[in-house]
Amino acid sequence: MIELAFFAALAALVGWLMRRKQRQRSTAVAAGEAAGVPCMLKWSALGSRWRAGRLMIGAGPPVWRASWGSRELALPTDLRRTGTRSPSAREGMSINPGSRILEYASSGGVVLVAVMPYEVDLVGKALESE
């Protein structure tokens, strides 16, 4: 019984921290400051793998930074949103199955960005307003 109470308190703490971080990102973007949104990127110009990183939005053009290493990519400037969908069963093994995939077309090929559902509006507005 004590373990159950401990795990419930731990889950509440983690949820609170996640919501707090999301609010901080939203506030920073609204104020015109840069904010890093955790995401997975799949760009046909880079290959067929999903890559973990952060999408830096809010100040200047959106840039994707890899989680590992110092790789930084500027996204194409001619992104056109073609859809939003849930990951397929196969994609769910590579990315969080609870995430949403934003599909974009550009002159550089198809760009897929996987973000959590509560970040879809923030990322969608940032990529479409560039």
C-alpha positions in Angstrom: 0.0 0.0 0.0 2.8 2.4 0.8 4.4 1.6 -2.6 1.2 2.5 -4.3 1.1 5.9 -2.6 4.7 6.5 -3.4 4.3 5.8 -7.1 1.1 7.9 -7.3 3.0 10.8 -5.7 5.9 10.3 -8.1 3.6 10.2 -11.1 1.9 13.4 -10.0 5.3 15.1 -9.6 6.4 14.0 -13.1 3.2 15.2 -14.6 3.5 18.6 -12.8 7.1 19.0 -14.1 6.1 18.2 -17.7 3.2 20.6 -17.7 5.4 23.3 -16.1 8.1 22.8 -18.9 5.4 23.0 -21.6 4.0 26.3 -20.1 7.6 27.7 -20.1 8.1 26.8 -23.7 4.7 28.4 -24.7 5.5 31.5 -22.8 9.0 31.8 -24.3 7.7 31.5 -27.8 4.9 34.0 -27.2 7.5 36.5 -25.9 9.6 36.0 -29.0 12.4 34.0 -27.3 13.9 30.7 -28.5 12.5 27.5 -27.0 13.5 23.9 -27.7 10.6 21.5 -28.3 11.5 17.8 -28.0 10.7 16.0 -31.2 11.7 13.3 -33.6 12.6 14.3 -37.2 12.5 12.3 -40.4 13.6 14.1 -43.5 13.8 12.3 -46.8 17.0 14.3 -47.7 18.7 12.7 -44.6 17.6 9.1 -45.0 14.9 6.9 -43.7 15.6 7.0 -39.9 13.8 8.9 -37.2 16.3 11.2 -35.4 15.8 12.5 -31.8 16.4 16.2 -31.1 14.8 19.5 -30.3 13.1 21.9 -32.6 14.3 25.4 -31.8 11.5 27.8 -32.4 10.5 31.3 -31.5 13.5 33.4 -32.5 14.4 33.3 -36.1 13.8 30.4 -38.5 13.2 27.0 -37.0 16.3 24.9 -36.5 16.5 21.2 -35.5 19.3 20.2 -33.1 20.3 16.6 -32.6 20.1 15.1 -29.1 23.5 13.4 -29.6 26.4 15.3 -31.1 26.5 18.8 -32.3 24.5 18.4 -35.5 22.2 21.3 -36.3 19.9 21.5 -39.4 18.0 24.5 -40.8 14.7 23.3 -42.0 13.6 24.2 -45.5 11.9 27.6 -45.8 9.2 26.4 -48.2 7.5 23.9 -45.8 3.8 23.2 -46.7 1.8 21.2 -44.2 0.1 18.2 -45.9 -1.3 16.5 -42.8 -1.3 15.4 -39.2 -1.6 11.7 -38.2 -0.9 9.2 -35.5 2.2 7.0 -35.9 1.7 3.6 -37.6 2.4 0.4 -35.6 5.8 0.2 -37.3 6.6 3.8 -36.6 5.4 3.4 -33.0 8.5 1.1 -32.4 10.8 4.0 -33.3 9.0 6.9 -31.8 6.5 7.4 -29.0 3.3 5.8 -30.1 1.3 8.5 -28.3 2.9 11.3 -30.4 1.4 13.0 -33.5 3.3 13.3 -36.8 3.2 16.6 -38.7 3.7 16.0 -42.4 5.3 18.7 -44.5 6.3 18.9 -48.2 9.1 21.1 -49.4 11.6 21.4 -52.3 14.0 19.4 -50.2 11.6 16.4 -49.9 9.1 15.2 -47.3 9.7 16.4 -43.7 8.0 14.5 -40.8 8.1 15.9 -37.3 6.8 13.8 -34.4 5.8 15.7 -31.3 3.5 15.1 -28.3 -0.1 16.0 -28.8 0.1 19.0 -26.5 2.9 20.5 -28.6 1.2 20.1 -32.0 -0.2 23.6 -32.1 3.0 25.3 -30.9 5.2 23.5 -33.5 2.6 23.8 -36.3 2.2 27.5 -35.9 6.0 28.0 -35.7 6.7 26.0 -38.9 3.9 27.5 -40.9 4.7 31.1 -40.0 8.3 31.0 -41.2 
